[in-house]
Amino acid sequence: MSRRTANPANVFNQIPGRAYLLIAIVIFASANAVIRMLTNLGDQNLIDGRNPISFCNVLFAGNLCALIALIFIYGKQWNVESLKRLSWTDWLGLTGVAMLSGALAPALTFMALDLTMVNNVVLIGRIEPPLILALSILLLGERVNKWVIAGAVVSFIGVSLTVLLQTPATDMVNMGRFPIGRGELFAAGGAVALALSTIISKVKLRQIPLAIFSIYRMAMATLVFFVVVLMLFEPNHFMDVFSPFLWQWMLIYGMVIVVGGQLCWFMGLKATGAADVSLASSFSPIAGILAAYFILGEAPTMAQYIGGAVIIGGIILNQIGVFRKMAETVTPTPVTSDKEADTEVGFKGV
């Protein structure tokens, strides 16, 4: 009798697309807490008084890991024929998106993680979807139902409550009558950068293959971040970037957060539609808060409980709107664009 051997590829293909999306969301939502954990670990293992796992080193090394992973996944699709089809305005749009979503947004998020609680970064990052919706309506004339608009407004109120109800800290910045922490401002700035990059992608980059989009964005982001840091600081700022202690942790971070998260996300995108992507992404703040608790022992404050509850209410309203819109269509609606779906989840650790 012959034994049937299971093909690993068939086993992975039998996993539902929604499961892949949820696994990816959990991995990406854990990125902030994992980054904070690694930098704390570096503080306990200084090299000549320097933290080898500084935020700059983590971002630069993380970008390199992501670039290698994307080349491995999409390398065959990066060819001369595809590149020749791009106009100079396409390259300009790609460069703008790379600087916003690949360099500026992660840098601001990492700076926020250095100054405020992970839960603040997670919840304030939820300002991104309402901003994308508002810009899409104002600039692109996008039509959405009242439930989606109500969800965006409620989520924005939740983010505002998270910021305004915070206990005053020493690093507050006076914004008129409302003092706001520097870390919270950096977190909001990162979300704004991601929202702007998404709008540019919608306007200019719809027809560009995801392979070219992803690899160019990450390569340009890595280069821009490296050059900017060298200009702002001395070259010895990256003195420990090739430290074995850093890379032994970055390889784990890269394999789990970057490679594992990206592969699960792309596998999920292939087998699901827009409603599934939106629903899975809605779990991101809950997963981020749980990750901060289990990895760092960081319990939410009262301001975060109140703001988070309101944000979740906004997410529920948004999901009602999404599913009502889907119910009005005769056939299932696919994801509008791979690049739009790729930015749906927001910050993914690099």
Summary of the structure (lengths in Angstrom):
residues: 350
radius of gyration: 20.4
end to end distance: 50.8
largest distance: 80.1
contacts: 1210
relative contact order: 0.21
helix: 75%
strand: 3%
